[in-house]
Amino acid sequence: MAPPVVNPGEPLPAESTLWDQCTRVLQAELPEQQFNTWIRPLQAVDDGSVLRLLAPNPVSYTHLRAHET
């Protein structure tokens, strides 16, 4: 199956291969409440050769930046 065609800067469809794989791994590793609170609301955006994640609000952004590894 070919990857979905997306223009740079547009939101990626939920079935995007890379983001789908990332969310599956995170969902398996994180407690359900943490996953639903911090990961599920993120929006993946194709920015050319970069996958950018958009946080829904400043609180989420700050929390995720503080806990990135």
TIRO-2110 file (N, C-alpha, C; in Angstrom, 1 decimal):
// TIRO-2110
0.8, -1.2, 0.0, N, 1, A
0.0, 0.0, 0.0, CA, 1, A
0.9, 1.2, 0.0, C, 1, A
0.6, 2.2, -0.9, N, 2, A
1.4, 3.4, -1.0, CA, 2, A
1.1, 4.3, 0.1, C, 2, A
2.1, 5.1, 0.6, N, 3, A
1.7, 6.1, 1.7, CA, 3, A
0.8, 7.1, 1.2, C, 3, A
0.0, 7.8, 2.0, N, 4, A
-0.9, 8.8, 1.6, CA, 4, A
-0.1, 10.0, 1.0, C, 4, A
-0.7, 10.6, 0.0, N, 5, A
-0.1, 11.8, -0.6, CA, 5, A
-0.6, 13.0, 0.3, C, 5, A
0.4, 13.8, 0.8, N, 6, A
0.1, 14.9, 1.6, CA, 6, A
0.9, 16.1, 1.2, C, 6, A
0.4, 17.3, 1.1, N, 7, A
1.1, 18.5, 0.8, CA, 7, A
1.8, 19.0, 2.0, C, 7, A
3.0, 19.5, 1.9, N, 8, A
3.7, 20.0, 3.1, CA, 8, A
2.9, 21.0, 3.9, C, 8, A
2.8, 20.9, 5.2, N, 9, A
2.1, 21.8, 6.0, CA, 9, A
0.7, 21.3, 6.3, C, 9, A
0.2, 20.3, 5.6, N, 10, A
-1.2, 19.8, 5.8, CA, 10, A
-1.2, 18.7, 6.9, C, 10, A
-2.3, 18.7, 7.7, N, 11, A
-2.4, 17.6, 8.7, CA, 11, A
-2.3, 16.2, 8.0, C, 11, A
-1.6, 15.3, 8.7, N, 12, A
-1.5, 14.0, 8.1, CA, 12, A
-2.8, 13.2, 8.5, C, 12, A
-3.2, 12.3, 7.6, N, 13, A
-4.3, 11.5, 7.9, CA, 13, A
-4.0, 10.5, 9.0, C, 13, A
-5.0, 10.1, 9.8, N, 14, A
-4.8, 9.2, 10.9, CA, 14, A
-4.0, 8.0, 10.6, C, 14, A
-4.1, 7.5, 9.3, N, 15, A
-3.5, 6.2, 9.0, CA, 15, A
-2.0, 6.4, 8.5, C, 15, A
-1.5, 7.7, 8.6, N, 16, A
-0.1, 7.9, 8.2, CA, 16, A
0.8, 6.9, 8.9, C, 16, A
1.6, 6.3, 8.1, N, 17, A
2.4, 5.2, 8.5, CA, 17, A
3.3, 5.5, 9.7, C, 17, A
4.1, 6.6, 9.6, N, 18, A
5.0, 6.9, 10.7, CA, 18, A
4.3, 7.3, 12.0, C, 18, A
3.4, 8.2, 11.9, N, 19, A
2.6, 8.7, 13.1, CA, 19, A
1.8, 7.5, 13.7, C, 19, A
1.2, 6.7, 12.8, N, 20, A
0.5, 5.5, 13.3, CA, 20, A
1.4, 4.6, 14.1, C, 20, A
2.6, 4.3, 13.6, N, 21, A
3.5, 3.5, 14.2, CA, 21, A
4.0, 4.1, 15.6, C, 21, A
4.2, 5.4, 15.6, N, 22, A
4.6, 6.1, 16.8, CA, 22, A
3.5, 6.0, 17.9, C, 22, A
2.3, 6.2, 17.5, N, 23, A
1.2, 6.2, 18.5, CA, 23, A
1.0, 4.8, 19.0, C, 23, A
1.1, 3.8, 18.1, N, 24, A
1.0, 2.4, 18.6, CA, 24, A
2.0, 2.0, 19.7, C, 24, A
3.3, 2.4, 19.4, N, 25, A
4.3, 2.2, 20.4, CA, 25, A
4.1, 2.9, 21.7, C, 25, A
3.7, 4.2, 21.6, N, 26, A
3.5, 5.0, 22.8, CA, 26, A
2.3, 4.5, 23.6, C, 26, A
1.2, 4.0, 22.9, N, 27, A
0.0, 3.5, 23.5, CA, 27, A
0.4, 2.2, 24.3, C, 27, A
1.3, 1.4, 23.7, N, 28, A
1.7, 0.2, 24.4, CA, 28, A
2.5, 0.5, 25.6, C, 28, A
3.3, 1.6, 25.6, N, 29, A
4.3, 1.8, 26.7, CA, 29, A
3.7, 2.7, 27.8, C, 29, A
2.7, 3.6, 27.5, N, 30, A
2.2, 4.5, 28.5, CA, 30, A
1.0, 4.0, 29.1, C, 30, A
0.7, 4.5, 30.4, N, 31, A
-0.6, 4.2, 30.9, CA, 31, A
-1.7, 4.9, 30.1, C, 31, A
-2.8, 4.3, 30.0, N, 32, A
-3.9, 4.8, 29.2, CA, 32, A
-4.3, 6.2, 29.4, C, 32, A
-4.3, 6.6, 30.7, N, 33, A
-4.7, 8.0, 31.0, CA, 33, A
-3.6, 9.0, 30.5, C, 33, A
-2.3, 8.7, 30.6, N, 34, A
-1.3, 9.5, 30.1, CA, 34, A
-1.3, 9.6, 28.6, C, 34, A
-1.5, 8.5, 27.9, N, 35, A
-1.6, 8.5, 26.5, CA, 35, A
-2.8, 9.3, 26.0, C, 35, A
-3.9, 9.1, 26.6, N, 36, A
-5.1, 9.9, 26.2, CA, 36, A
-5.0, 11.4, 26.5, C, 36, A
-4.3, 11.7, 27.5, N, 37, A
-4.2, 13.1, 27.9, CA, 37, A
-3.1, 13.8, 27.1, C, 37, A
-2.0, 13.2, 26.8, N, 38, A
-0.8, 13.9, 26.2, CA, 38, A
-0.5, 13.6, 24.8, C, 38, A
-0.8, 12.3, 24.4, N, 39, A
-0.4, 11.9, 23.0, CA, 39, A
-1.6, 12.0, 22.0, C, 39, A
-2.7, 11.4, 22.4, N, 40, A
-3.9, 11.4, 21.5, CA, 40, A
-4.2, 12.7, 20.9, C, 40, A
-4.2, 13.8, 21.7, N, 41, A
-4.6, 15.1, 21.2, CA, 41, A
-3.6, 15.8, 20.2, C, 41, A
-2.4, 15.2, 20.1, N, 42, A
-1.4, 15.8, 19.2, CA, 42, A
-1.9, 15.6, 17.7, C, 42, A
-1.5, 16.6, 16.9, N, 43, A
-1.8, 16.6, 15.5, CA, 43, A
-0.5, 16.5, 14.7, C, 43, A
-0.3, 15.5, 13.9, N, 44, A
0.9, 15.3, 13.1, CA, 44, A
0.7, 16.1, 11.8, C, 44, A
1.8, 16.8, 11.4, N, 45, A
1.7, 17.6, 10.2, CA, 45, A
3.0, 17.3, 9.4, C, 45, A
2.8, 17.1, 8.1, N, 46, A
3.9, 16.8, 7.2, CA, 46, A
4.5, 18.2, 6.8, C, 46, A
5.8, 18.3, 7.1, N, 47, A
6.5, 19.6, 6.7, CA, 47, A
7.7, 19.2, 5.9, C, 47, A
7.4, 18.7, 4.7, N, 48, A
8.4, 18.2, 3.8, CA, 48, A
9.0, 16.9, 4.3, C, 48, A
10.3, 17.0, 4.7, N, 49, A
10.9, 15.8, 5.2, CA, 49, A
10.9, 15.7, 6.7, C, 49, A
10.1, 16.5, 7.4, N, 50, A
10.0, 16.6, 8.9, CA, 50, A
8.6, 16.3, 9.3, C, 50, A
8.5, 15.5, 10.3, N, 51, A
7.2, 15.2, 10.9, CA, 51, A
7.1, 16.1, 12.1, C, 51, A
6.1, 17.1, 12.1, N, 52, A
5.9, 18.0, 13.2, CA, 52, A
4.7, 17.6, 13.9, C, 52, A
4.8, 17.8, 15.3, N, 53, A
3.6, 17.5, 16.1, CA, 53, A
3.1, 18.8, 16.7, C, 53, A
1.8, 19.0, 16.6, N, 54, A
1.2, 20.2, 17.1, CA, 54, A
0.4, 19.9, 18.3, C, 54, A
0.7, 20.6, 19.4, N, 55, A
0.0, 20.5, 20.7, CA, 55, A
-1.3, 21.3, 20.6, C, 55, A
-2.3, 20.8, 21.2, N, 56, A
-3.6, 21.5, 21.2, CA, 56, A
-3.7, 22.8, 22.0, C, 56, A
-2.7, 23.0, 22.9, N, 57, A
-2.8, 24.1, 23.8, CA, 57, A
-1.4, 24.3, 24.5, C, 57, A
-1.1, 25.5, 25.1, N, 58, A
0.2, 25.8, 25.7, CA, 58, A
0.5, 24.8, 26.8, C, 58, A
-0.5, 24.4, 27.6, N, 59, A
-0.2, 23.5, 28.7, CA, 59, A
0.3, 22.2, 28.2, C, 59, A
-0.3, 21.6, 27.2, N, 60, A
0.2, 20.4, 26.6, CA, 60, A
1.6, 20.5, 26.0, C, 60, A
1.8, 21.6, 25.3, N, 61, A
3.1, 21.9, 24.8, CA, 61, A
4.2, 21.9, 25.9, C, 61, A
3.9, 22.7, 26.9, N, 62, A
4.9, 22.8, 28.0, CA, 62, A
5.2, 21.5, 28.7, C, 62, A
4.1, 20.7, 28.9, N, 63, A
4.3, 19.4, 29.6, CA, 63, A
5.1, 18.5, 28.7, C, 63, A
4.8, 18.4, 27.4, N, 64, A
5.5, 17.5, 26.5, CA, 64, A
7.0, 17.9, 26.3, C, 64, A
7.2, 19.2, 26.3, N, 65, A
8.6, 19.7, 26.2, CA, 65, A
9.4, 19.3, 27.4, C, 65, A
8.8, 19.4, 28.6, N, 66, A
9.4, 19.1, 29.9, CA, 66, A
9.7, 17.6, 30.0, C, 66, A
8.9, 16.8, 29.3, N, 67, A
9.0, 15.3, 29.5, CA, 67, A
9.6, 14.6, 28.3, C, 67, A
10.1, 15.3, 27.3, N, 68, A
10.6, 14.6, 26.1, CA, 68, A
11.9, 14.0, 26.5, C, 68, A
12.2, 12.8, 25.8, N, 69, A
13.4, 12.1, 26.1, CA, 69, A
14.2, 11.9, 24.8, C, 69, A
END
